[in-house]
Amino acid sequence: MGIRDLFRRSSAEVAPNRGGMVSPWSEGDALSSFVWQDVFGGEDAPVSRGMAMRLPAVAAPRARILETLAGRPLVAYDTTDQPLTEQDAWLSSIDAPWLPEPISPYERMARTLDDLMFYGWSLWAVARAGERITTALHVPFERWHTSPDDSTIYVDDEAANPAEVILIPGPFAGLLVDAADTIRGGLDIERSWRAKARNPIPTAIFEEISDGAVDPKVARQYVQDYAKARRNPEGAVTFVPAVMKLRFEGEVNPDLMMAARNSVRLDIAAFLNVSASGVDAATNQSTLRYETDTTVTQQLTDRMSFWTEPIEARLSLDDVTPPGTRIRFDFTDRNTATTGTPTED
């Protein structure tokens, strides 16, 4: 199976589609995850990328990683750490005129990073002229899997030629595995605050002081009048006779909800190795320290080696580049503090 055959069909033809346009970030297991949760439910039901992306706590660090890394060029270096005079074209462009739509190197890297964040692995398909790669394309995650017996890679259920694919391991097992409990908890918190937003006023209960002290018709009228007054945007004041008392149930401390959401954001940032300042999360008061604007800027624009090094290491192996050649993300064109510190590899 050559690279042309691999991309002869689009993701929409091999992945479940519920109508409308297919996002490049769609996931093939969306339908199976939906059915699993509907039928089985429970705390151990699998989480999907779509579920995780509903959390701002996930979307923020993901955006930070893509913003920092996806647009960085790939450059080949020799054994003296000097850029090669002639760079392979596949590093900076994708020559695949037979594709339905052109794909940029940015999109290839953005999808690769996305796979590593959520699933822990990513796959590229490559075309070669002899030993050298001429084209490299990202393979959508839902279109490939490995055999548990011999680690054979299957694309669209067909065994792939090892020379035509590059399997890229990530720095950890992915959010959907390692952070599954945190994602479930975050979704529970999101549901809680939305429910509270729909019903911000706690339940009011008129309670008799003694049994039979209030006529049912009178009690019903009090309830109706109070419910009507509570819907008044100007607020409401009510009178409670001596034979009744008014109490409230279901009150939630808003600060507690905000702290819970912030904690989820800090936990997800920790899984992805992104600083709290990088996702606008507040650190615990006991760990607060003075940080200058320069320090925060440096944290937001560093090389994120936690994410770059696994990709660089895989692309530097001899089945991808000639011996003695290594691939690195290029950060040398950053000329201002707002876009990164000009540092050489």
VEXKE-688879 format. One record per residue: residue in three letters; y, z negated, x negated of N, C-alpha, C in turn. Coordinates in steps of 0.001 Angstrom, whole numbers, padded with zeros to 6 digits, always signed. Example, Ala and Ser with C-alpha at 12.3 -4.5 7.8 and 13.67 -1.06 7.14 Angstrom:
BEGIN
ALA-005690-007800-013190-004500-007800-012300-003300-007800-013200
SER-002250-007080-012850-001060-007140-013670+000030-007870-012900
//
This chain:
BEGIN
MET-001191+000000-000850+000000+000000+000000+001239+000000-000885
GLY+002040+001070-000827+003244+001148-001620+004423+000517-000916
ILE+005524+000432-001633+006698-000229-001069+007248+000541+000125
ARG+007117+001859+000117+007574+002647+001261+006755+002319+002502
ASP+005428+002187+002316+004572+001850+003451+004906+000471+004000
LEU+005226-000447+003098+005538-001813+003519+006727-001843+004452
PHE+007755-001039+004157+008973-001089+004958+009080+000084+005920
ARG+007940+000756+006162+007957+001824+007149+008169+001249+008548
ARG+007645+000031+008746+007864-000673+010007+008881-001772+009791
SER+009682-002022+010778+010696-003079+010672+010088-004414+011061
SER+010828-005481+010796+010367-006822+011181+010181-006923+012683
ALA+010994-006177+013436+010904-006260+014894+009567-005759+015404
GLU+008901-004883+014646+007640-004313+015094+006450-005215+014781
VAL+006601-006126+013851+005473-006968+013449+005678-008423+013799
ALA+006861-008797+014264+007136-010190+014620+007407-010290+016111
PRO+007125-011438+016734+007408-011606+018154+008877-011370+018439
ASN+009160-010676+019526+010536-010350+019882+010738-010678+021349
ARG+011745-011480+021621+012012-011873+022996+013174-011085+023585
GLY+013431-009895+023022+014468-009039+023576+015761-009147+022814
GLY+016604-008125+022960+017899-008120+022286+017773-007722+020837
MET+018857-007883+020105+018868-007535+018697+018072-008546+017892
VAL+017422-008089+016846+016638-008969+015979+017500-009378+014795
SER+017718-010667+014643+018501-011165+013521+017715-011027+012227
PRO+018405-010740+011108+017686-010719+009830+017127-012077+009466
TRP+017613-013124+010127+017138-014475+009836+016094-014929+010857
SER+015630-014018+011722+014629-014414+012718+013332-014785+012022
GLU+012517-015560+012719+011272-016048+012131+010105-015677+013015
GLY+009021-015273+012380+007868-014825+013135+007141-015923+013871
ASP+007306-017185+013449+006563-018269+014088+007363-018924+015195
ALA+008478-018306+015600+009318-018933+016623+008553-019109+017927
LEU+007799-018071+018341+007071-018153+019598+005949-019176+019532
SER+005175-019164+018433+004066-020103+018311+004559-021537+018276
SER+005685-021797+017605+006234-023151+017569+006668-023585+018959
PHE+007234-022636+019723+007696-022944+021068+006513-023340+021953
VAL+005426-022553+021893+004261-022839+022720+003613-024153+022307
TRP+003490-024390+021010+002881-025621+020512+003613-026841+021058
GLN+004934-026815+021016+005688-027983+021463+005607-028151+022970
ASP+005592-027036+023695+005499-027147+025145+004162-027727+025578
VAL+003073-027326+024908+001741-027738+025336+001389-029111+024794
PHE+001642-029322+023471+001174-030540+022832+002266-031595+022678
GLY+003506-031158+022357+004584-032111+022176+004273-033082+021062
GLY+004813-034293+021180+004500-035332+020208+005369-035273+018980
GLU+005342-036379+018235+006204-036491+017068+005763-035597+015926
ASP+004501-035171+015902+003984-034370+014806+003999-032882+015099
ALA+004610-032465+016208+004696-031036+016502+005475-030348+015386
PRO+005038-029162+014958+005714-028486+013842+007146-028123+014190
VAL+007990-028092+013168+009376-027668+013350+009522-026262+012783
SER+010455-025501+013311+010692-024133+012873+012077-024029+012260
ARG+012325-022902+011598+013639-022679+011014+014716-022665+012102
GLY+014386-022049+013247+015356-022005+014337+015746-023386+014818
MET+014767-024288+014901+015059-025658+015307+015934-026345+014272
ALA+015603-026150+012995+016368-026803+011935+017804-026309+011901
MET+018021-025017+012141+019367-024452+012063+020251-024882+013223
ARG+019684-025531+014226+020505-026090+015292+021237-027338+014836
LEU+020842-027871+013678+021473-029077+013152+022615-028706+012210
PRO+023838-029157+012478+024911-028953+011505+024565-029541+010136
ALA+023739-030593+010143+023328-031224+008888+022514-030275+008018
VAL+021857-029293+008612+021106-028282+007860+021995-027070+007571
ALA+022760-026651+008563+023581-025450+008408+024624-025604+007300
ALA+025195-026806+007149+026269-027002+006163+025783-026849+004721
PRO+024722-027562+004274+024268-027360+002891+023686-025973+002662
ARG+023039-025390+003668+022544-024024+003518+023706-023068+003252
ALA+024783-023220+004027+025947-022370+003814+026532-022571+002424
ARG+026537-023815+001946+027076-024098+000612+026247-023417-000471
ILE+024930-023457-000326+024054-022844-001330+024220-021323-001336
LEU+024220-020708-000154+024384-019253-000093+025757-018828-000590
GLU+026773-019577-000215+028131-019256-000653+028246-019288-002170
THR+027562-020220-002800+027670-020388-004244+026803-019405-005016
LEU+025620-019065-004481+024631-018352-005292+024307-016934-004850
ALA+024341-016654-003553+023817-015367-003085+024563-014170-003664
GLY+025829-014332-003936+026616-013219-004461+026652-013119-005972
ARG+025974-014036-006663+025969-014004-008137+025079-012874-008640
PRO+025566-012031-009558+024731-010954-010102+023596-011511-010953
LEU+022517-010747-011056+021426-011044-011968+021617-010221-013234
VAL+021477-010864-014391+021707-010199-015677+020526-010478-016590
ALA+020110-009464-017347+019016-009608-018310+019585-009935-019685
TYR+018985-010941-020365+019413-011374-021697+018277-011164-022687
ASP+018647-010985-023968+017625-010858-025005+017330-012222-025624
THR+016542-012238-026699+016124-013492-027325+017275-014220-028009
THR+018397-013531-028236+019575-014174-028847+020585-014600-027792
ASP+020151-014593-026537+021017-014986-025420+022221-014063-025256
GLN+022065-012810-025596+023101-011808-025381+022666-010870-024256
PRO+023583-010466-023369+023212-009521-022311+022718-008211-022911
LEU+021664-007659-022328+021149-006381-022797+022189-005288-022590
THR+022238-004363-023521+023196-003258-023417+022914-002426-022174
GLU+021635-002174-021904+021239-001422-020724+020522-002360-019753
GLN+021130-002538-018613+020571-003410-017582+019749-002581-016595
ASP+018570-003094-016227+017768-002402-015214+018545-002321-013905
ALA+018494-001158-013263+019303-000922-012066+018931-001848-010910
TRP+017648-002259-010824+017226-003071-009681+017883-004441-009654
LEU+018410-004901-010787+019064-006208-010822+020346-006224-009994
SER+021072-005132-009991+022396-005118-009359+022504-004156-008186
SER+021436-003426-007871+021485-002502-006738+020084-002327-006181
ILE+020017-001800-004974+018729-001543-004328+018667-000067-003986
ASP+017882+000674-004746+017760+002114-004561+016588+002396-003636
ALA+016879+002437-002350+015830+002684-001351+016420+003507-000214
PRO+016730+004789-000470+017356+005625+000561+016476+005860+001772
TRP+015177+005569+001661+014259+005768+002769+014288+004621+003765
LEU+015038+003536+003450+015160+002430+004398+016006+002844+005605
PRO+015726+002291+006789+016550+002612+007967+018012+002261+007754
GLU+018276+001166+007050+019643+000742+006749+019682+000249+005306
PRO+020785+000488+004602+020874+000002+003217+020902-001520+003167
ILE+020365-002070+002091+020338-003518+001876+021035-003818+000559
SER+021913-004797+000567+022657-005147-000638+021923-006210-001436
PRO+022191-006311-002741+021606-007403-003534+021978-008777-002983
TYR+023167-008885-002388+023549-010165-001771+022551-010534-000678
GLU+022244-009585+000194+021333-009883+001295+019940-010222+000772
ARG+019499-009514-000254+018195-009813-000847+018141-011244-001359
MET+019174-011678-002076+019172-013022-002624+019392-014072-001540
ALA+020239-013769-000551+020479-014725+000526+019189-015011+001288
ARG+018418-013963+001577+017155-014163+002291+016139-014892+001410
THR+016168-014618+000111+015261-015305-000810+015559-016797-000840
LEU+016827-017139-000989+017219-018546-000997+016876-019217+000331
ASP+017064-018497+001411+016738-019044+002730+015254-019376+002821
ASP+014404-018472+002340+012964-018744+002329+012640-019994+001521
LEU+013232-020106+000332+012933-021245-000531+013399-022557+000102
MET+014521-022510+000794+015031-023717+001439+014114-024195+002545
PHE+013642-023271+003384+012888-023673+004569+011381-023681+004349
TYR+010864-022735+003567+009414-022574+003459+008850-022908+002078
GLY+009693-022912+001048+009222-023245-000292+008708-022067-001098
TRP+008610-020877-000492+008143-019676-001175+008931-018471-000679
SER+009008-017436-001514+009594-016167-001091+008833-015037-001766
LEU+008852-013874-001146+008104-012730-001682+009000-011511-001767
TRP+008921-010814-002906+009584-009531-003089+008522-008441-003197
ALA+008848-007256-002711+008031-006065-002936+008764-005188-003945
VAL+008030-004611-004867+008658-003827-005934+008001-002459-006062
ALA+008808-001498-006498+008315-000178-006899+008488-000068-008403
ARG+007589+000634-009055+007612+000728-010516+007519+002180-010971
ALA+008084+002422-012115+007881+003660-012863+007154+003246-014128
GLY+005833+003425-014121+005054+002878-015215+005020+001372-015110
GLU+005475+000684-016176+005495-000782-016186+006809-001350-015652
ARG+007859-000553-015628+009194-001076-015323+009491-000991-013832
ILE+010134-002026-013341+010527-002085-011932+011728-001169-011706
THR+011691-000430-010600+012822+000430-010229+013528-000068-008966
THR+012804-000720-008078+013375-001233-006838+012695-002553-006488
ALA+013474-003498-005989+012935-004786-005549+013549-005143-004203
LEU+012700-005463-003246+013141-005787-001893+012515-007096-001437
HIS+013265-007846-000652+012746-009077-000067+011816-008738+001089
VAL+010684-009448+001179+009739-009273+002284+009968-010405+003284
PRO+010254-010097+004551+010444-011165+005549+009271-012126+005564
PHE+009550-013411+005657+008527-014440+005518+007408-014294+006537
GLU+007765-013851+007754+006744-013774+008797+005762-012627+008577
ARG+006008-011763+007594+005151-010584+007418+004105-010765+006317
TRP+004078-011925+005670+003090-012084+004608+002470-013478+004645
HIS+001292-013573+004050+000628-014867+003899-000353-014760+002733
THR-000850-015888+002302-001819-015904+001202-003173-016375+001715
SER-004211-015919+001060-005562-016351+001401-005824-017724+000796
PRO-006350-018673+001563-006649-019999+001006-007814-019972+000016
ASP-008574-018889+000019-009759-018816-000838-009440-018340-002250
ASP-008689-017237-002346-008447-016658-003674-006989-016359-003956
SER-006081-016858-003111-004637-016682-003296-004203-015220-003224
THR-005013-014357-002619-004606-012979-002392-003424-012953-001431
ILE-002447-012110-001715-001272-011988-000860-001514-010862+000135
TYR-001335-011163+001415-001490-010166+002467-000128-009898+003098
VAL+000210-008622+003206+001444-008206+003868+001056-007379+005083
ASP+001523-007794+006253+001094-007156+007505-000435-007102+007580
ASP-001080-008183+007115-002542-008348+007150-003293-007379+006244
GLU-002583-006735+005321-003227-005881+004333-003053-006496+002949
ALA-004133-006513+002159-004056-007072+000811-003077-006263-000028
ALA-002155-006950-000670-001130-006289-001477-001607-006113-002906
ASN-001213-005008-003503-001463-004778-004926-000620-005774-005723
PRO-001215-006592-006589-000430-007584-007345+000748-006977-008111
ALA+000635-005704-008510+001721-005065-009245+002891-004692-008346
GLU+002698-004791-007029+003735-004367-006096+004441-005534-005412
VAL+004098-006761-005780+004750-007923-005179+005080-008956-006253
ILE+006122-009743-005983+006509-010865-006844+006607-012098-005964
LEU+005743-013058-006179+005768-014303-005414+006637-015310-006158
ILE+007691-015784-005479+008663-016686-006099+008493-018090-005521
PRO+008065-019064-006326+007940-020439-005831+009285-021149-005856
GLY+009499-022011-004877+010736-022765-004815+010627-024102-005524
PRO+011719-024870-005540+011719-026156-006233+011036-027276-005457
PHE+010746-027059-004165+010013-028053-003381+009346-027331-002221
ALA+008627-028055-001396+007799-027432-000363+008594-026862+000794
GLY+009890-027105+000832+010718-026575+001908+011040-027617+002961
LEU+012169-027419+003636+012616-028380+004638+011611-028551+005774
LEU+010948-027472+006173+010064-027559+007327+008821-028395+007050
VAL+008562-028675+005768+007444-029544+005396+007973-030916+004983
ASP+008779-030947+003933+009207-032232+003373+010210-032964+004256
ALA+011021-032245+005008+012062-032882+005823+011766-032783+007307
ALA+010501-032554+007670+010166-032364+009084+010551-033575+009929
ASP+010260-034782+009445+010602-035986+010205+012111-036137+010365
THR+012853-035837+009294+014317-035943+009362+014881-034937+010347
ILE+014323-033727+010384+014790-032707+011319+014510-033138+012753
ARG+013303-033667+012996+012992-034144+014348+013950-035255+014772
GLY+014201-036199+013842+015136-037280+014160+016527-036765+014414
GLY+016958-035781+013622+018287-035202+013817+018414-034526+015164
LEU+017372-033822+015602+017408-033176+016917+017448-034220+018027
ASP+016741-035336+017838+016798-036421+018831+018219-036972+018940
ILE+018867-037145+017806+020235-037668+017810+021182-036679+018478
GLU+021006-035378+018200+021862-034373+018832+021694-034401+020341
ARG+020441-034538+020809+020222-034608+022252+020878-035856+022846
SER+020836-036948+022094+021402-038208+022601+022903-038118+022776
TRP+023602-037575+021773+025062-037555+021922+025511-036524+022960
ARG+024707-035436+023120+025070-034474+024168+024892-035105+025553
ALA+023807-035870+025711+023595-036552+026983+024712-037551+027259
LYS+025145-038241+026192+026230-039203+026358+027544-038512+026665
ALA+027754-037318+026109+028976-036573+026397+029022-036127+027853
ARG+027845-035805+028412+027798-035422+029827+028023-036627+030737
ASN+027627-037806+030278+027784-039029+031077+028404-040116+030206
PRO+029700-039983+029909+030312-040910+028949+030498-042328+029479
ILE+030555-042484+030814+030790-043812+031388+029451-044464+031690
PRO+029208-045688+031248+027929-046345+031510+027691-046544+033004
THR+026440-046731+033352+026061-046932+034750+026672-048231+035276
ALA+027329-048130+036448+027930-049301+037086+027000-049810+038176
ILE+026786-051103+038221+025883-051712+039194+026629-052816+039939
PHE+026742-052647+041293+027269-053718+042130+026104-054629+042502
GLU+026242-055907+042179+025135-056840+042376+025577-057993+043284
GLU+024738-058295+044268+025044-059394+045177+024944-060734+044447
ILE+025840-061639+044807+025767-062986+044246+024569-063731+044822
SER+024344-063519+046125+023191-064145+046792+022578-063138+047743
ASP+021314-063300+048010+020578-062342+048812+021148-062254+050219
GLY+021425-061022+050702+021923-060795+052056+023394-061072+052227
ALA+024128-061279+051144+025548-061623+051273+026405-060424+051641
VAL+025936-059218+051417+026728-058013+051671+025972-057118+052630
ASP+026668-056648+053654+026082-055712+054600+025797-054390+053895
PRO+024640-053777+054125+024300-052515+053447+025345-051426+053637
LYS+025955-051335+054836+026985-050316+055050+028208-050578+054184
VAL+028580-051855+054048+029721-052213+053208+029410-051908+051749
ALA+028182-052232+051322+027788-051975+049941+027824-050479+049638
ARG+027332-049688+050600+027325-048241+050402+028746-047700+050276
GLN+029657-048247+051069+031041-047798+051002+031676-048165+049664
TYR+031368-049362+049159+031888-049767+047842+031410-048786+046761
VAL+030128-048447+046827+029567-047527+045823+030251-046169+045907
GLN+030420-045640+047099+031054-044337+047266+032502-044347+046794
ASP+033241-045397+047154+034648-045489+046751+034783-045616+045237
TYR+033881-046406+044660+033959-046593+043205+033605-045294+042465
ALA+032568-044581+042944+032183-043319+042318+033311-042308+042401
LYS+034002-042258+043542+035122-041341+043705+036268-041712+042767
ALA+036563-043013+042656+037661-043462+041807+037364-043210+040328
ARG+036085-043320+039932+035728-043149+038530+035886-041704+038077
ARG+035852-040769+039028+036056-039361+038683+037518-039002+038541
ASN+038383-039943+038856+039824-039717+038726+040181-039608+037249
PRO+040799-038509+036805+041125-038368+035382+042120-039394+034881
GLU+042855-040035+035775+043818-041051+035385+043178-042422+035220
GLY+041869-042497+035439+041208-043797+035350+041087-044441+036717
ALA+040499-045612+036761+040278-046258+038055+040331-047767+037910
VAL+040863-048407+038951+040855-049860+039051+040161-050196+040361
THR+039267-051141+040347+038519-051469+041554+038602-052959+041840
PHE+038373-053279+043098+038352-054674+043534+036920-055054+043874
VAL+036488-056193+043388+035140-056684+043670+035268-058007+044414
PRO+034735-058082+045628+034824-059342+046385+033992-060443+045743
ALA+034223-061656+046162+033570-062809+045544+032063-062809+045758
VAL+031593-062071+046776+030162-062064+047064+029407-061049+046198
MET+030138-060317+045349+029509-059302+044508+030025-059447+043075
LYS+029282-058901+042157+029765-058787+040783+029422-057398+040253
LEU+030233-056919+039332+030067-055583+038772+029632-055697+037318
ARG+028524-055024+036990+028068-055017+035607+027749-053589+035179
PHE+027703-053366+033869+027480-052027+033321+026252-052034+032422
GLU+025528-050943+032485+024350-050774+031635+024388-049396+030970
GLY+023753-049320+029814+023653-048032+029127+024798-047742+028195
GLU+025578-048748+027819+026672-048517+026893+026132-048260+025481
VAL+026718-047271+024792+026333-046927+023428+027570-046986+022544
ASN+027434-047645+021417+028536-047729+020476+028777-046358+019847
PRO+029958-045722+020052+030210-044401+019470+030080-044397+017954
ASP+030472-045483+017309+030373-045549+015850+028926-045469+015385
LEU+028015-046060+016175+026599-046016+015822+026077-044586+015859
MET+026501-043811+016861+026070-042419+016962+026628-041589+015815
MET+027892-041814+015469+028498-041090+014354+027820-041432+013040
ALA+027479-042685+012856+026801-043104+011627+025417-042474+011535
ALA+024728-042366+012681+023396-041767+012679+023460-040292+012302
ARG+024435-039567+012864+024577-038141+012539+024933-037961+011066
ASN+025784-038826+010559+026168-038736+009152+024984-039030+008240
SER+024137-039965+008649+022959-040295+007838+022004-039109+007742
VAL+021838-038388+008838+020981-037197+008809+021565-036161+007856
ARG+022885-035997+007899+023530-035036+007001+023316-035420+005538
LEU+023421-036699+005234+023193-037153+003863+021740-036940+003447
ASP+020795-037182+004369+019375-037026+004038+019036-035556+003765
ILE+019521-034651+004607+019241-033229+004402+019887-032748+003109
ALA+021109-033207+002826+021766-032843+001568+020953-033319+000375
ALA+020332-034497+000502+019500-035012-000588+018260-034136-000786
PHE+017626-033703+000304+016468-032815+000184+016844-031521-000544
LEU+018042-031007-000253+018470-029727-000822+019243-029891-002130
ASN+019359-031131-002593+020049-031421-003856+021498-030945-003843
VAL+022177-031192-002722+023597-030883-002575+024337-032195-002430
SER+025460-032340-003115+026205-033599-003064+026782-033838-001677
ALA+027037-035111-001366+027617-035458-000074+028963-034780+000118
SER+029770-034720-000947+031080-034072-000840+030931-032588-000562
GLY+029789-032007-000977+029566-030593-000750+029311-030244+000696
VAL+028945-031235+001513+028696-030994+002932+029613-031859+003796
ASP+030683-032385+003196+031683-033177+003929+031065-034371+004631
ALA+030087-035007+003975+029477-036212+004536+030058-037433+003847
ALA+030142-038541+004583+030678-039782+004036+029552-040586+003413
THR+029738-041014+002171+028735-041866+001533+028850-043288+002041
ASN+027798-044054+001862+027794-045452+002270+028913-046204+001554
GLN+029550-047111+002267+030686-047831+001686+030310-048561+000403
SER+029059-049033+000327+028649-049783-000849+028509-048901-002080
THR+028457-047565-001874+028283-046666-003006+029502-045786-003249
LEU+030572-046030-002509+031773-045224-002693+032342-045433-004086
ARG+032815-044338-004670+033467-044436-005958+034633-043462-005969
TYR+035564-043703-006854+036739-042848-006924+036356-041489-007495
GLU+036761-040425-006793+036495-039083-007256+037786-038279-007203
THR+038146-037642-008290+039323-036789-008306+038999-035454-007663
ASP+040054-034710-007321+039851-033391-006742+039084-032486-007694
THR+039327-032637-008985+038630-031808-009970+037136-032095-009960
THR+036758-033381-009849+035343-033743-009819+034656-033143-008612
VAL+035292-033259-007440+034703-032716-006223+034569-031208-006322
THR+035597-030538-006826+035536-029083-006972+034400-028667-007882
GLN+034199-029385-008979+033121-029065-009897+031768-029219-009219
GLN+031619-030250-008370+030362-030451-007673+030074-029304-006707
LEU+031132-028759-006120+030938-027707-005136+030683-026351-005783
THR+031073-026159-007025+031012-024834-007637+030145-024809-008885
ASP+029245-025761-009042+028377-025735-010213+027309-024653-010032
ARG+026432-024535-011007+025454-023462-010977+024259-023760-010074
MET+024179-024978-009565+023062-025344-008693+021740-024951-009327
SER+021499-025456-010525+020304-025076-011269+019017-025445-010540
PHE+019068-026427-009650+017895-026775-008843+017379-025550-008102
TRP+018297-024654-007698+017934-023456-006955+017839-022219-007839
THR+018695-022123-008853+018692-020906-009671+017518-020854-010644
GLU+017152-021980-011224+016152-021956-012286+014762-021484-011827
PRO+014263-021879-010635+012961-021337-010225+012972-019811-010097
ILE+014070-019258-009584+014160-017798-009443+014273-017142-010809
GLU+015125-017713-011677+015284-017161-013021+013974-017207-013800
ALA+013263-018310-013700+012001-018453-014434+010968-017433-013970
ARG+010888-017223-012646+009894-016261-012141+010251-014830-012543
LEU+011522-014472-012458+011927-013105-012787+011912-012853-014293
SER+011771-013909-015089+011721-013751-016545+010304-013611-017077
LEU+009300-013721-016206+007921-013566-016664+007639-012106-017021
ASP+006608-011903-017837+006352-010585-018412+005918-009543-017396
ASP+005459-009963-016204+005092-008960-015199+006312-008405-014473
VAL+007490-008997-014748+008732-008534-014134+009636-007881-015169
THR+009827-008543-016294+010698-008032-017354+009900-007946-018657
PRO+010318-007093-019600+009592-006964-020875+009605-008295-021636
PRO+008602-008531-022459+008573-009757-023274+009864-009915-024084
GLY+010349-011138-024163+011582-011403-024894+012831-011238-024062
THR+012679-010855-022809+013826-010684-021903+013801-011788-020855
ARG+014947-012330-020555+015024-013349-019504+016129-012975-018530
ILE+015943-013347-017292+016895-013052-016222+017652-014321-015871
ARG+018966-014192-015727+019799-015326-015344+020843-014888-014314
PHE+021243-015824-013469+022405-015592-012611+023646-015551-013495
ASP+024541-014651-013182+025752-014497-013990+026931-015190-013296
PHE+027517-016169-013993+028675-016888-013472+029921-016632-014308
THR+029876-015670-015217+030976-015493-016170+032210-014879-015552
ASP+032119-014277-014373+033303-013645-013794+034106-014590-012927
ARG+033750-015857-012933+034535-016831-012190+035750-017214-013016
ASN+036922-016863-012554+038115-017051-013369+039084-018094-012840
THR+038749-018753-011743+039597-019832-011243+038721-021000-010853
ALA+039342-022194-010770+038581-023397-010429+038009-023306-009017
THR+038692-022570-008121+038226-022508-006747+036988-021647-006604
THR+036681-020819-007592+035479-019986-007498+034473-020301-008583
GLY+034692-021351-009318+033680-021757-010269+034185-021832-011697
THR+033564-022654-012502+033936-022817-013886+033356-021680-014722
PRO+034180-020980-015540+033659-019876-016348+032757-020411-017469
THR+031469-020464-017220+030533-020947-018235+029488-019881-018495
GLU+029063-019798-019746+028018-018859-020136+026664-019542-020021
ASP+025586-018749-019823+024245-019322-019758+023874-019930-021095
//
